[in-house]
């Protein structure tokens, strides 16, 4: 990508597996090396959020942490 330009998007996917989204995203991360966001921490279980096209440094600057059903951004408390 050229410096100063950024093409990115978000896909919100619904699934019908018998596993909650936090468990599914952790399984995808550990077993497949795929990083996606669990939607149960936003109140929408059985959905995952996939970020597309973001630069690695952008992702490192914006860590989202899902703990016990509550998402928080450590940068803003």
Secondary structure, DSSP 8 states (H G I E B T S, - for coil): --TT----EEEEEE--SSS-HHHHHHHHHHHH----EESGGGT-TTEEEEEES--HHHHHHS-EEEETTEEEETTT-
